[in-house]
């Protein structure tokens, strides 16, 4: 049951990150979920490192760091994907 909660929280984190990040992102639901889960892992690791809770425990510091990490990850993914330029013939 904990995995389902973690995935749901990851989806919420990813959705919030997409709302915070300006501009239009070309991510689907799966991309949002993956980036949200990765952001949640980063948030949990940071919260655990500073001693505010366990990595799998939901807390405010971890949630804030997770959202910030997900926003940054969206920027990184967009940078790697780049803007597709139209081909002129």
Order of alpha helices (4+ residues) and beta strands (2+ residues): alpha-alpha-alpha
